[in-house]
């Protein structure tokens, strides 16, 4: 979930985002004002809409519908028979 800053006055973060200030300070070059995107909040995955299958559809059909929404994911079984559902590594998400 995208998080927006909704404070009345600008907020200043240090270069490593470990501390913040509400007034300009040397080394606090990351400035955010009202309405700017400041980060993300992790949330549980919920399917947007109804996830309905037809009689006779398989679990693979269900998983493919979820992947169509998520995008860069894959599923498979390992040699040992373990089911894996994971994000595909693309050197941007390592």
PDB file of N, CA, C and O in Angstrom:
ATOM      1  N   UNK A   1       0.851  -1.163   0.000  1.00  0.00           N
ATOM      2  CA  UNK A   1       0.000   0.000   0.000  1.00  0.00           C
ATOM      3  C   UNK A   1       0.904   1.235   0.000  1.00  0.00           C
ATOM      4  O   UNK A   1       1.853   1.323   0.779  1.00  0.00           O
ATOM      5  N   UNK A   2       0.599   2.173  -0.872  1.00  0.00           N
ATOM      6  CA  UNK A   2       1.360   3.407  -0.983  1.00  0.00           C
ATOM      7  C   UNK A   2       1.020   4.331   0.174  1.00  0.00           C
ATOM      8  O   UNK A   2      -0.149   4.484   0.527  1.00  0.00           O
ATOM      9  N   UNK A   3       2.051   4.959   0.775  1.00  0.00           N
ATOM     10  CA  UNK A   3       1.860   5.870   1.899  1.00  0.00           C
ATOM     11  C   UNK A   3       2.198   7.286   1.455  1.00  0.00           C
ATOM     12  O   UNK A   3       3.257   7.527   0.875  1.00  0.00           O
ATOM     13  N   UNK A   4       1.292   8.222   1.729  1.00  0.00           N
ATOM     14  CA  UNK A   4       1.497   9.635   1.389  1.00  0.00           C
ATOM     15  C   UNK A   4       1.679  10.437   2.666  1.00  0.00           C
ATOM     16  O   UNK A   4       1.091  10.117   3.699  1.00  0.00           O
ATOM     17  N   UNK A   5       2.499  11.487   2.591  1.00  0.00           N
ATOM     18  CA  UNK A   5       2.716  12.362   3.737  1.00  0.00           C
ATOM     19  C   UNK A   5       1.574  13.359   3.809  1.00  0.00           C
ATOM     20  O   UNK A   5       1.248  14.000   2.810  1.00  0.00           O
ATOM     21  N   UNK A   6       0.959  13.497   4.980  1.00  0.00           N
ATOM     22  CA  UNK A   6      -0.174  14.412   5.111  1.00  0.00           C
ATOM     23  C   UNK A   6       0.029  15.441   6.229  1.00  0.00           C
ATOM     24  O   UNK A   6      -0.941  15.953   6.787  1.00  0.00           O
ATOM     25  N   UNK A   7       1.293  15.744   6.554  1.00  0.00           N
ATOM     26  CA  UNK A   7       1.593  16.729   7.586  1.00  0.00           C
ATOM     27  C   UNK A   7       1.393  18.152   7.096  1.00  0.00           C
ATOM     28  O   UNK A   7       1.344  18.405   5.892  1.00  0.00           O
ATOM     29  N   UNK A   8       1.279  19.078   8.039  1.00  0.00           N
ATOM     30  CA  UNK A   8       1.065  20.491   7.713  1.00  0.00           C
ATOM     31  C   UNK A   8       2.320  21.174   7.199  1.00  0.00           C
ATOM     32  O   UNK A   8       2.241  22.046   6.334  1.00  0.00           O
ATOM     33  N   UNK A   9       3.484  20.785   7.725  1.00  0.00           N
ATOM     34  CA  UNK A   9       4.734  21.420   7.319  1.00  0.00           C
ATOM     35  C   UNK A   9       5.683  20.363   6.761  1.00  0.00           C
ATOM     36  O   UNK A   9       5.516  19.176   7.044  1.00  0.00           O
ATOM     37  N   UNK A  10       6.674  20.773   5.977  1.00  0.00           N
ATOM     38  CA  UNK A  10       7.597  19.797   5.391  1.00  0.00           C
ATOM     39  C   UNK A  10       8.321  18.983   6.467  1.00  0.00           C
ATOM     40  O   UNK A  10       8.525  19.443   7.591  1.00  0.00           O
ATOM     41  N   UNK A  11       8.701  17.766   6.088  1.00  0.00           N
ATOM     42  CA  UNK A  11       9.456  16.886   6.973  1.00  0.00           C
ATOM     43  C   UNK A  11      10.794  16.593   6.298  1.00  0.00           C
ATOM     44  O   UNK A  11      10.838  16.335   5.095  1.00  0.00           O
ATOM     45  N   UNK A  12      11.872  16.630   7.057  1.00  0.00           N
ATOM     46  CA  UNK A  12      13.227  16.457   6.541  1.00  0.00           C
ATOM     47  C   UNK A  12      13.824  15.174   7.124  1.00  0.00           C
ATOM     48  O   UNK A  12      13.831  14.978   8.339  1.00  0.00           O
ATOM     49  N   UNK A  13      14.324  14.303   6.242  1.00  0.00           N
ATOM     50  CA  UNK A  13      14.962  13.066   6.676  1.00  0.00           C
ATOM     51  C   UNK A  13      16.452  13.138   6.413  1.00  0.00           C
ATOM     52  O   UNK A  13      16.897  13.766   5.453  1.00  0.00           O
ATOM     53  N   UNK A  14      17.227  12.481   7.287  1.00  0.00           N
ATOM     54  CA  UNK A  14      18.673  12.397   7.083  1.00  0.00           C
ATOM     55  C   UNK A  14      18.960  11.567   5.834  1.00  0.00           C
ATOM     56  O   UNK A  14      18.076  10.889   5.312  1.00  0.00           O
ATOM     57  N   UNK A  15      20.187  11.627   5.370  1.00  0.00           N
ATOM     58  CA  UNK A  15      20.532  10.946   4.108  1.00  0.00           C
ATOM     59  C   UNK A  15      20.286   9.446   4.162  1.00  0.00           C
ATOM     60  O   UNK A  15      20.033   8.836   3.124  1.00  0.00           O
ATOM     61  N   UNK A  16      20.351   8.831   5.346  1.00  0.00           N
ATOM     62  CA  UNK A  16      20.123   7.387   5.460  1.00  0.00           C
ATOM     63  C   UNK A  16      18.732   7.052   6.007  1.00  0.00           C
ATOM     64  O   UNK A  16      18.443   5.892   6.301  1.00  0.00           O
ATOM     65  N   UNK A  17      17.877   8.063   6.142  1.00  0.00           N
ATOM     66  CA  UNK A  17      16.493   7.922   6.594  1.00  0.00           C
ATOM     67  C   UNK A  17      16.379   7.356   8.014  1.00  0.00           C
ATOM     68  O   UNK A  17      15.347   6.782   8.362  1.00  0.00           O
ATOM     69  N   UNK A  18      17.416   7.509   8.834  1.00  0.00           N
ATOM     70  CA  UNK A  18      17.361   7.011  10.208  1.00  0.00           C
ATOM     71  C   UNK A  18      16.783   8.028  11.181  1.00  0.00           C
ATOM     72  O   UNK A  18      16.322   7.655  12.260  1.00  0.00           O
ATOM     73  N   UNK A  19      16.799   9.299  10.819  1.00  0.00           N
ATOM     74  CA  UNK A  19      16.241  10.310  11.714  1.00  0.00           C
ATOM     75  C   UNK A  19      15.533  11.376  10.888  1.00  0.00           C
ATOM     76  O   UNK A  19      15.753  11.494   9.683  1.00  0.00           O
ATOM     77  N   UNK A  20      14.673  12.156  11.560  1.00  0.00           N
ATOM     78  CA  UNK A  20      13.899  13.168  10.856  1.00  0.00           C
ATOM     79  C   UNK A  20      13.855  14.458  11.661  1.00  0.00           C
ATOM     80  O   UNK A  20      14.164  14.488  12.852  1.00  0.00           O
ATOM     81  N   UNK A  21      13.460  15.522  10.972  1.00  0.00           N
ATOM     82  CA  UNK A  21      13.332  16.833  11.600  1.00  0.00           C
ATOM     83  C   UNK A  21      12.205  17.584  10.900  1.00  0.00           C
ATOM     84  O   UNK A  21      11.887  17.311   9.743  1.00  0.00           O
ATOM     85  N   UNK A  22      11.610  18.528  11.613  1.00  0.00           N
ATOM     86  CA  UNK A  22      10.581  19.367  11.010  1.00  0.00           C
ATOM     87  C   UNK A  22      11.121  20.740  10.629  1.00  0.00           C
ATOM     88  O   UNK A  22      10.359  21.620  10.229  1.00  0.00           O
ATOM     89  N   UNK A  23      12.442  20.926  10.754  1.00  0.00           N
ATOM     90  CA  UNK A  23      13.091  22.163  10.307  1.00  0.00           C
ATOM     91  C   UNK A  23      14.353  21.787   9.542  1.00  0.00           C
ATOM     92  O   UNK A  23      14.951  20.747   9.817  1.00  0.00           O
ATOM     93  N   UNK A  24      14.770  22.619   8.580  1.00  0.00           N
ATOM     94  CA  UNK A  24      15.946  22.279   7.757  1.00  0.00           C
ATOM     95  C   UNK A  24      17.218  22.178   8.601  1.00  0.00           C
ATOM     96  O   UNK A  24      17.511  23.053   9.415  1.00  0.00           O
ATOM     97  N   UNK A  25      17.960  21.101   8.389  1.00  0.00           N
ATOM     98  CA  UNK A  25      19.231  20.872   9.076  1.00  0.00           C
ATOM     99  C   UNK A  25      20.214  20.361   8.021  1.00  0.00           C
ATOM    100  O   UNK A  25      19.823  19.636   7.106  1.00  0.00           O
ATOM    101  N   UNK A  26      21.480  20.737   8.149  1.00  0.00           N
ATOM    102  CA  UNK A  26      22.509  20.240   7.227  1.00  0.00           C
ATOM    103  C   UNK A  26      22.548  18.714   7.298  1.00  0.00           C
ATOM    104  O   UNK A  26      22.553  18.141   8.388  1.00  0.00           O
ATOM    105  N   UNK A  27      22.577  18.061   6.144  1.00  0.00           N
ATOM    106  CA  UNK A  27      22.600  16.602   6.075  1.00  0.00           C
ATOM    107  C   UNK A  27      21.222  15.976   5.981  1.00  0.00           C
ATOM    108  O   UNK A  27      21.107  14.767   5.780  1.00  0.00           O
ATOM    109  N   UNK A  28      20.182  16.770   6.121  1.00  0.00           N
ATOM    110  CA  UNK A  28      18.816  16.282   5.996  1.00  0.00           C
ATOM    111  C   UNK A  28      18.260  16.747   4.651  1.00  0.00           C
ATOM    112  O   UNK A  28      17.429  17.652   4.578  1.00  0.00           O
ATOM    113  N   UNK A  29      18.744  16.103   3.597  1.00  0.00           N
ATOM    114  CA  UNK A  29      18.417  16.568   2.251  1.00  0.00           C
ATOM    115  C   UNK A  29      17.154  15.947   1.661  1.00  0.00           C
ATOM    116  O   UNK A  29      16.704  16.383   0.601  1.00  0.00           O
ATOM    117  N   UNK A  30      16.576  14.957   2.303  1.00  0.00           N
ATOM    118  CA  UNK A  30      15.354  14.317   1.809  1.00  0.00           C
ATOM    119  C   UNK A  30      14.148  15.038   2.406  1.00  0.00           C
ATOM    120  O   UNK A  30      13.845  14.882   3.589  1.00  0.00           O
ATOM    121  N   UNK A  31      13.459  15.833   1.575  1.00  0.00           N
ATOM    122  CA  UNK A  31      12.354  16.659   2.049  1.00  0.00           C
ATOM    123  C   UNK A  31      11.047  16.177   1.428  1.00  0.00           C
ATOM    124  O   UNK A  31      10.970  15.923   0.227  1.00  0.00           O
ATOM    125  N   UNK A  32      10.018  16.056   2.275  1.00  0.00           N
ATOM    126  CA  UNK A  32       8.696  15.668   1.802  1.00  0.00           C
ATOM    127  C   UNK A  32       7.674  16.701   2.257  1.00  0.00           C
ATOM    128  O   UNK A  32       7.724  17.196   3.383  1.00  0.00           O
ATOM    129  N   UNK A  33       6.750  17.015   1.360  1.00  0.00           N
ATOM    130  CA  UNK A  33       5.684  17.959   1.678  1.00  0.00           C
ATOM    131  C   UNK A  33       4.340  17.252   1.528  1.00  0.00           C
ATOM    132  O   UNK A  33       4.275  16.113   1.067  1.00  0.00           O
ATOM    133  N   UNK A  34       3.292  17.926   1.913  1.00  0.00           N
ATOM    134  CA  UNK A  34       1.948  17.361   1.911  1.00  0.00           C
ATOM    135  C   UNK A  34       1.613  16.716   0.558  1.00  0.00           C
ATOM    136  O   UNK A  34       1.793  17.326  -0.496  1.00  0.00           O
ATOM    137  N   UNK A  35       1.128  15.488   0.611  1.00  0.00           N
ATOM    138  CA  UNK A  35       0.665  14.785  -0.580  1.00  0.00           C
ATOM    139  C   UNK A  35       1.713  13.987  -1.320  1.00  0.00           C
ATOM    140  O   UNK A  35       1.375  13.258  -2.253  1.00  0.00           O
ATOM    141  N   UNK A  36       2.977  14.097  -0.939  1.00  0.00           N
ATOM    142  CA  UNK A  36       4.023  13.343  -1.632  1.00  0.00           C
ATOM    143  C   UNK A  36       4.052  11.893  -1.152  1.00  0.00           C
ATOM    144  O   UNK A  36       3.728  11.599  -0.002  1.00  0.00           O
ATOM    145  N   UNK A  37       4.449  10.989  -2.060  1.00  0.00           N
ATOM    146  CA  UNK A  37       4.629   9.587  -1.707  1.00  0.00           C
ATOM    147  C   UNK A  37       5.890   9.449  -0.867  1.00  0.00           C
ATOM    148  O   UNK A  37       6.958   9.911  -1.270  1.00  0.00           O
ATOM    149  N   UNK A  38       5.775   8.813   0.305  1.00  0.00           N
ATOM    150  CA  UNK A  38       6.932   8.675   1.195  1.00  0.00           C
ATOM    151  C   UNK A  38       7.357   7.230   1.392  1.00  0.00           C
ATOM    152  O   UNK A  38       8.368   6.979   2.048  1.00  0.00           O
ATOM    153  N   UNK A  39       6.629   6.286   0.852  1.00  0.00           N
ATOM    154  CA  UNK A  39       7.015   4.895   0.998  1.00  0.00           C
ATOM    155  C   UNK A  39       5.847   3.954   0.815  1.00  0.00           C
ATOM    156  O   UNK A  39       4.807   4.305   0.258  1.00  0.00           O
ATOM    157  N   UNK A  40       6.057   2.742   1.307  1.00  0.00           N
ATOM    158  CA  UNK A  40       5.052   1.695   1.183  1.00  0.00           C
ATOM    159  C   UNK A  40       4.829   1.032   2.528  1.00  0.00           C
ATOM    160  O   UNK A  40       5.737   0.961   3.356  1.00  0.00           O
ATOM    161  N   UNK A  41       3.631   0.554   2.738  1.00  0.00           N
ATOM    162  CA  UNK A  41       3.282  -0.217   3.929  1.00  0.00           C
ATOM    163  C   UNK A  41       2.895  -1.602   3.442  1.00  0.00           C
ATOM    164  O   UNK A  41       2.051  -1.747   2.558  1.00  0.00           O
ATOM    165  N   UNK A  42       3.515  -2.614   4.020  1.00  0.00           N
ATOM    166  CA  UNK A  42       3.188  -3.976   3.636  1.00  0.00           C
ATOM    167  C   UNK A  42       1.784  -4.328   4.114  1.00  0.00           C
ATOM    168  O   UNK A  42       1.406  -4.037   5.250  1.00  0.00           O
ATOM    169  N   UNK A  43       1.026  -4.953   3.236  1.00  0.00           N
ATOM    170  CA  UNK A  43      -0.318  -5.399   3.581  1.00  0.00           C
ATOM    171  C   UNK A  43      -0.495  -6.833   3.097  1.00  0.00           C
ATOM    172  O   UNK A  43       0.256  -7.304   2.242  1.00  0.00           O
ATOM    173  N   UNK A  44      -1.472  -7.510   3.636  1.00  0.00           N
ATOM    174  CA  UNK A  44      -1.788  -8.852   3.167  1.00  0.00           C
ATOM    175  C   UNK A  44      -2.331  -8.768   1.747  1.00  0.00           C
ATOM    176  O   UNK A  44      -3.023  -7.813   1.393  1.00  0.00           O
ATOM    177  N   UNK A  45      -2.015  -9.770   0.939  1.00  0.00           N
ATOM    178  CA  UNK A  45      -2.518  -9.816  -0.421  1.00  0.00           C
ATOM    179  C   UNK A  45      -3.991 -10.181  -0.411  1.00  0.00           C
ATOM    180  O   UNK A  45      -4.383 -11.184   0.185  1.00  0.00           O
ATOM    181  N   UNK A  46      -4.784  -9.390  -1.052  1.00  0.00           N
ATOM    182  CA  UNK A  46      -6.188  -9.720  -1.282  1.00  0.00           C
ATOM    183  C   UNK A  46      -6.458  -9.556  -2.767  1.00  0.00           C
ATOM    184  O   UNK A  46      -6.006  -8.598  -3.395  1.00  0.00           O
ATOM    185  N   UNK A  47      -7.175 -10.469  -3.297  1.00  0.00           N
ATOM    186  CA  UNK A  47      -7.475 -10.441  -4.728  1.00  0.00           C
ATOM    187  C   UNK A  47      -8.482  -9.324  -5.013  1.00  0.00           C
ATOM    188  O   UNK A  47      -9.524  -9.259  -4.361  1.00  0.00           O
ATOM    189  N   UNK A  48      -8.191  -8.450  -5.968  1.00  0.00           N
ATOM    190  CA  UNK A  48      -9.098  -7.326  -6.258  1.00  0.00           C
ATOM    191  C   UNK A  48     -10.282  -7.777  -7.108  1.00  0.00           C
ATOM    192  O   UNK A  48     -10.168  -7.868  -8.330  1.00  0.00           O
ATOM    193  N   UNK A  49     -11.377  -8.050  -6.492  1.00  0.00           N
ATOM    194  CA  UNK A  49     -12.550  -8.528  -7.217  1.00  0.00           C
ATOM    195  C   UNK A  49     -12.910  -9.920  -6.742  1.00  0.00           C
ATOM    196  O   UNK A  49     -12.514 -10.351  -5.659  1.00  0.00           O
ATOM    197  N   UNK A  50     -13.669 -10.612  -7.575  1.00  0.00           N
ATOM    198  CA  UNK A  50     -14.085 -11.963  -7.221  1.00  0.00           C
ATOM    199  C   UNK A  50     -13.191 -12.974  -7.910  1.00  0.00           C
ATOM    200  O   UNK A  50     -12.892 -12.852  -9.098  1.00  0.00           O
ATOM    201  N   UNK A  51     -12.775 -13.955  -7.165  1.00  0.00           N
ATOM    202  CA  UNK A  51     -11.942 -15.022  -7.696  1.00  0.00           C
ATOM    203  C   UNK A  51     -12.831 -16.255  -7.840  1.00  0.00           C
ATOM    204  O   UNK A  51     -12.894 -17.110  -6.956  1.00  0.00           O
ATOM    205  N   UNK A  52     -13.512 -16.317  -8.975  1.00  0.00           N
ATOM    206  CA  UNK A  52     -14.508 -17.359  -9.209  1.00  0.00           C
ATOM    207  C   UNK A  52     -14.016 -18.269 -10.322  1.00  0.00           C
ATOM    208  O   UNK A  52     -13.511 -17.809 -11.346  1.00  0.00           O
ATOM    209  N   UNK A  53     -14.170 -19.562 -10.104  1.00  0.00           N
ATOM    210  CA  UNK A  53     -13.795 -20.548 -11.106  1.00  0.00           C
ATOM    211  C   UNK A  53     -15.029 -21.304 -11.561  1.00  0.00           C
ATOM    212  O   UNK A  53     -16.061 -21.298 -10.889  1.00  0.00           O
ATOM    213  N   UNK A  54     -14.913 -21.944 -12.692  1.00  0.00           N
ATOM    214  CA  UNK A  54     -16.001 -22.763 -13.218  1.00  0.00           C
ATOM    215  C   UNK A  54     -15.833 -24.202 -12.747  1.00  0.00           C
ATOM    216  O   UNK A  54     -14.737 -24.622 -12.374  1.00  0.00           O
ATOM    217  N   UNK A  55     -16.908 -24.933 -12.770  1.00  0.00           N
ATOM    218  CA  UNK A  55     -16.839 -26.351 -12.420  1.00  0.00           C
ATOM    219  C   UNK A  55     -15.856 -27.034 -13.358  1.00  0.00           C
ATOM    220  O   UNK A  55     -15.910 -26.851 -14.574  1.00  0.00           O
ATOM    221  N   UNK A  56     -14.963 -27.820 -12.782  1.00  0.00           N
ATOM    222  CA  UNK A  56     -13.987 -28.539 -13.582  1.00  0.00           C
ATOM    223  C   UNK A  56     -12.666 -27.803 -13.749  1.00  0.00           C
ATOM    224  O   UNK A  56     -11.703 -28.388 -14.244  1.00  0.00           O
ATOM    225  N   UNK A  57     -12.591 -26.516 -13.344  1.00  0.00           N
ATOM    226  CA  UNK A  57     -11.316 -25.795 -13.407  1.00  0.00           C
ATOM    227  C   UNK A  57     -10.348 -26.380 -12.383  1.00  0.00           C
ATOM    228  O   UNK A  57     -10.758 -26.971 -11.384  1.00  0.00           O
ATOM    229  N   UNK A  58      -9.078 -26.205 -12.648  1.00  0.00           N
ATOM    230  CA  UNK A  58      -8.045 -26.777 -11.788  1.00  0.00           C
ATOM    231  C   UNK A  58      -7.421 -25.709 -10.890  1.00  0.00           C
ATOM    232  O   UNK A  58      -7.677 -24.513 -11.028  1.00  0.00           O
ATOM    233  N   UNK A  59      -6.606 -26.185  -9.981  1.00  0.00           N
ATOM    234  CA  UNK A  59      -5.864 -25.274  -9.114  1.00  0.00           C
ATOM    235  C   UNK A  59      -4.913 -24.430  -9.961  1.00  0.00           C
ATOM    236  O   UNK A  59      -4.653 -23.275  -9.622  1.00  0.00           O
ATOM    237  N   UNK A  60      -4.402 -24.971 -11.030  1.00  0.00           N
ATOM    238  CA  UNK A  60      -3.510 -24.230 -11.925  1.00  0.00           C
ATOM    239  C   UNK A  60      -4.241 -23.027 -12.524  1.00  0.00           C
ATOM    240  O   UNK A  60      -3.645 -21.962 -12.684  1.00  0.00           O
ATOM    241  N   UNK A  61      -5.508 -23.184 -12.853  1.00  0.00           N
ATOM    242  CA  UNK A  61      -6.309 -22.068 -13.358  1.00  0.00           C
ATOM    243  C   UNK A  61      -6.388 -20.964 -12.302  1.00  0.00           C
ATOM    244  O   UNK A  61      -6.244 -19.783 -12.617  1.00  0.00           O
ATOM    245  N   UNK A  62      -6.615 -21.354 -11.065  1.00  0.00           N
ATOM    246  CA  UNK A  62      -6.668 -20.394  -9.964  1.00  0.00           C
ATOM    247  C   UNK A  62      -5.334 -19.673  -9.803  1.00  0.00           C
ATOM    248  O   UNK A  62      -5.301 -18.447  -9.700  1.00  0.00           O
ATOM    249  N   UNK A  63      -4.248 -20.418  -9.782  1.00  0.00           N
ATOM    250  CA  UNK A  63      -2.925 -19.817  -9.610  1.00  0.00           C
ATOM    251  C   UNK A  63      -2.573 -18.892 -10.778  1.00  0.00           C
ATOM    252  O   UNK A  63      -1.957 -17.846 -10.573  1.00  0.00           O
ATOM    253  N   UNK A  64      -2.955 -19.265 -11.985  1.00  0.00           N
ATOM    254  CA  UNK A  64      -2.694 -18.405 -13.141  1.00  0.00           C
ATOM    255  C   UNK A  64      -3.464 -17.093 -13.059  1.00  0.00           C
ATOM    256  O   UNK A  64      -2.956 -16.052 -13.475  1.00  0.00           O
ATOM    257  N   UNK A  65      -4.683 -17.131 -12.527  1.00  0.00           N
ATOM    258  CA  UNK A  65      -5.442 -15.883 -12.334  1.00  0.00           C
ATOM    259  C   UNK A  65      -4.734 -14.974 -11.339  1.00  0.00           C
ATOM    260  O   UNK A  65      -4.657 -13.763 -11.547  1.00  0.00           O
ATOM    261  N   UNK A  66      -4.217 -15.553 -10.263  1.00  0.00           N
ATOM    262  CA  UNK A  66      -3.488 -14.759  -9.267  1.00  0.00           C
ATOM    263  C   UNK A  66      -2.219 -14.185  -9.875  1.00  0.00           C
ATOM    264  O   UNK A  66      -1.895 -13.023  -9.633  1.00  0.00           O
ATOM    265  N   UNK A  67      -1.498 -14.971 -10.656  1.00  0.00           N
ATOM    266  CA  UNK A  67      -0.269 -14.493 -11.299  1.00  0.00           C
ATOM    267  C   UNK A  67      -0.571 -13.383 -12.296  1.00  0.00           C
ATOM    268  O   UNK A  67       0.223 -12.453 -12.441  1.00  0.00           O
ATOM    269  N   UNK A  68      -1.697 -13.464 -12.981  1.00  0.00           N
ATOM    270  CA  UNK A  68      -2.068 -12.398 -13.912  1.00  0.00           C
ATOM    271  C   UNK A  68      -2.205 -11.063 -13.190  1.00  0.00           C
ATOM    272  O   UNK A  68      -1.912 -10.016 -13.768  1.00  0.00           O
ATOM    273  N   UNK A  69      -2.649 -11.088 -11.930  1.00  0.00           N
ATOM    274  CA  UNK A  69      -2.787  -9.858 -11.149  1.00  0.00           C
ATOM    275  C   UNK A  69      -1.436  -9.428 -10.583  1.00  0.00           C
ATOM    276  O   UNK A  69      -1.079  -8.252 -10.654  1.00  0.00           O
ATOM    277  N   UNK A  70      -0.688 -10.374 -10.024  1.00  0.00           N
ATOM    278  CA  UNK A  70       0.599 -10.038  -9.407  1.00  0.00           C
ATOM    279  C   UNK A  70       1.662  -9.678 -10.438  1.00  0.00           C
ATOM    280  O   UNK A  70       2.469  -8.776 -10.213  1.00  0.00           O
ATOM    281  N   UNK A  71       1.665 -10.367 -11.543  1.00  0.00           N
ATOM    282  CA  UNK A  71       2.658 -10.094 -12.572  1.00  0.00           C
ATOM    283  C   UNK A  71       3.836 -11.035 -12.519  1.00  0.00           C
ATOM    284  O   UNK A  71       3.750 -12.159 -13.012  1.00  0.00           O
ATOM    285  N   UNK A  72       4.920 -10.607 -11.940  1.00  0.00           N
ATOM    286  CA  UNK A  72       6.213 -11.262 -12.032  1.00  0.00           C
ATOM    287  C   UNK A  72       6.365 -12.423 -11.040  1.00  0.00           C
ATOM    288  O   UNK A  72       7.280 -12.409 -10.216  1.00  0.00           O
ATOM    289  N   UNK A  73       5.479 -13.427 -11.111  1.00  0.00           N
ATOM    290  CA  UNK A  73       5.530 -14.579 -10.209  1.00  0.00           C
ATOM    291  C   UNK A  73       5.459 -15.872 -11.006  1.00  0.00           C
ATOM    292  O   UNK A  73       5.032 -15.894 -12.160  1.00  0.00           O
ATOM    293  N   UNK A  74       5.889 -16.945 -10.357  1.00  0.00           N
ATOM    294  CA  UNK A  74       5.854 -18.271 -10.966  1.00  0.00           C
ATOM    295  C   UNK A  74       5.564 -19.303  -9.882  1.00  0.00           C
ATOM    296  O   UNK A  74       5.737 -19.038  -8.692  1.00  0.00           O
ATOM    297  N   UNK A  75       5.122 -20.479 -10.310  1.00  0.00           N
ATOM    298  CA  UNK A  75       4.924 -21.581  -9.369  1.00  0.00           C
ATOM    299  C   UNK A  75       5.370 -22.869 -10.025  1.00  0.00           C
ATOM    300  O   UNK A  75       5.269 -23.041 -11.240  1.00  0.00           O
ATOM    301  N   UNK A  76       5.869 -23.779  -9.186  1.00  0.00           N
ATOM    302  CA  UNK A  76       6.360 -25.067  -9.668  1.00  0.00           C
ATOM    303  C   UNK A  76       6.588 -25.995  -8.482  1.00  0.00           C
ATOM    304  O   UNK A  76       6.500 -25.578  -7.327  1.00  0.00           O
ATOM    305  N   UNK A  77       6.878 -27.247  -8.779  1.00  0.00           N
ATOM    306  CA  UNK A  77       7.269 -28.228  -7.770  1.00  0.00           C
ATOM    307  C   UNK A  77       8.757 -28.501  -7.912  1.00  0.00           C
ATOM    308  O   UNK A  77       9.267 -28.598  -9.028  1.00  0.00           O
ATOM    309  N   UNK A  78       9.459 -28.627  -6.787  1.00  0.00           N
ATOM    310  CA  UNK A  78      10.876 -28.977  -6.820  1.00  0.00           C
ATOM    311  C   UNK A  78      11.019 -30.479  -7.060  1.00  0.00           C
ATOM    312  O   UNK A  78      10.026 -31.206  -7.094  1.00  0.00           O
ATOM    313  N   UNK A  79      12.238 -30.929  -7.223  1.00  0.00           N
ATOM    314  CA  UNK A  79      12.515 -32.357  -7.412  1.00  0.00           C
ATOM    315  C   UNK A  79      12.023 -33.162  -6.217  1.00  0.00           C
ATOM    316  O   UNK A  79      11.616 -34.315  -6.360  1.00  0.00           O
ATOM    317  N   UNK A  80      12.062 -32.542  -5.028  1.00  0.00           N
ATOM    318  CA  UNK A  80      11.618 -33.219  -3.806  1.00  0.00           C
ATOM    319  C   UNK A  80      10.105 -33.172  -3.618  1.00  0.00           C
ATOM    320  O   UNK A  80       9.596 -33.703  -2.631  1.00  0.00           O
ATOM    321  N   UNK A  81       9.378 -32.551  -4.539  1.00  0.00           N
ATOM    322  CA  UNK A  81       7.929 -32.478  -4.449  1.00  0.00           C
ATOM    323  C   UNK A  81       7.406 -31.306  -3.635  1.00  0.00           C
ATOM    324  O   UNK A  81       6.225 -31.273  -3.289  1.00  0.00           O
ATOM    325  N   UNK A  82       8.261 -30.351  -3.325  1.00  0.00           N
ATOM    326  CA  UNK A  82       7.843 -29.169  -2.568  1.00  0.00           C
ATOM    327  C   UNK A  82       7.265 -28.130  -3.524  1.00  0.00           C
ATOM    328  O   UNK A  82       7.871 -27.807  -4.546  1.00  0.00           O
ATOM    329  N   UNK A  83       6.080 -27.608  -3.182  1.00  0.00           N
ATOM    330  CA  UNK A  83       5.436 -26.583  -4.004  1.00  0.00           C
ATOM    331  C   UNK A  83       6.085 -25.228  -3.723  1.00  0.00           C
ATOM    332  O   UNK A  83       6.283 -24.861  -2.564  1.00  0.00           O
ATOM    333  N   UNK A  84       6.416 -24.486  -4.780  1.00  0.00           N
ATOM    334  CA  UNK A  84       7.043 -23.171  -4.648  1.00  0.00           C
ATOM    335  C   UNK A  84       6.231 -22.147  -5.436  1.00  0.00           C
ATOM    336  O   UNK A  84       5.940 -22.344  -6.616  1.00  0.00           O
ATOM    337  N   UNK A  85       5.871 -21.056  -4.771  1.00  0.00           N
ATOM    338  CA  UNK A  85       5.211 -19.912  -5.405  1.00  0.00           C
ATOM    339  C   UNK A  85       6.087 -18.721  -5.075  1.00  0.00           C
ATOM    340  O   UNK A  85       6.168 -18.317  -3.915  1.00  0.00           O
ATOM    341  N   UNK A  86       6.754 -18.144  -6.089  1.00  0.00           N
ATOM    342  CA  UNK A  86       7.756 -17.120  -5.811  1.00  0.00           C
ATOM    343  C   UNK A  86       7.799 -16.046  -6.881  1.00  0.00           C
ATOM    344  O   UNK A  86       7.309 -16.221  -7.997  1.00  0.00           O
ATOM    345  N   UNK A  87       8.400 -14.932  -6.503  1.00  0.00           N
ATOM    346  CA  UNK A  87       8.623 -13.854  -7.453  1.00  0.00           C
ATOM    347  C   UNK A  87       9.794 -14.244  -8.352  1.00  0.00           C
ATOM    348  O   UNK A  87      10.796 -14.779  -7.877  1.00  0.00           O
ATOM    349  N   UNK A  88       9.666 -13.979  -9.634  1.00  0.00           N
ATOM    350  CA  UNK A  88      10.728 -14.302 -10.581  1.00  0.00           C
ATOM    351  C   UNK A  88      11.858 -13.293 -10.405  1.00  0.00           C
ATOM    352  O   UNK A  88      11.620 -12.085 -10.436  1.00  0.00           O
ATOM    353  N   UNK A  89      13.078 -13.775 -10.221  1.00  0.00           N
ATOM    354  CA  UNK A  89      14.220 -12.881 -10.043  1.00  0.00           C
ATOM    355  C   UNK A  89      14.565 -12.224 -11.376  1.00  0.00           C
ATOM    356  O   UNK A  89      14.711 -12.898 -12.395  1.00  0.00           O
ATOM    357  N   UNK A  90      14.693 -10.883 -11.350  1.00  0.00           N
ATOM    358  CA  UNK A  90      14.974 -10.164 -12.582  1.00  0.00           C
ATOM    359  C   UNK A  90      16.073  -9.124 -12.388  1.00  0.00           C
ATOM    360  O   UNK A  90      16.190  -8.200 -13.193  1.00  0.00           O
ATOM    361  N   UNK A  91      16.869  -9.254 -11.351  1.00  0.00           N
ATOM    362  CA  UNK A  91      17.976  -8.359 -11.015  1.00  0.00           C
ATOM    363  C   UNK A  91      17.501  -6.973 -10.580  1.00  0.00           C
ATOM    364  O   UNK A  91      18.335  -6.113 -10.296  1.00  0.00           O
ATOM    365  N   UNK A  92      16.205  -6.729 -10.520  1.00  0.00           N
ATOM    366  CA  UNK A  92      15.669  -5.504  -9.948  1.00  0.00           C
ATOM    367  C   UNK A  92      15.099  -5.780  -8.573  1.00  0.00           C
ATOM    368  O   UNK A  92      14.989  -4.867  -7.755  1.00  0.00           O
ATOM    369  N   UNK A  93      14.731  -7.031  -8.302  1.00  0.00           N
ATOM    370  CA  UNK A  93      14.083  -7.392  -7.046  1.00  0.00           C
ATOM    371  C   UNK A  93      14.902  -8.373  -6.220  1.00  0.00           C
ATOM    372  O   UNK A  93      14.338  -9.121  -5.421  1.00  0.00           O
ATOM    373  N   UNK A  94      16.191  -8.386  -6.391  1.00  0.00           N
ATOM    374  CA  UNK A  94      17.052  -9.350  -5.679  1.00  0.00           C
ATOM    375  C   UNK A  94      17.103  -9.008  -4.203  1.00  0.00           C
ATOM    376  O   UNK A  94      17.772  -9.697  -3.432  1.00  0.00           O
TER     377      UNK A  94
END
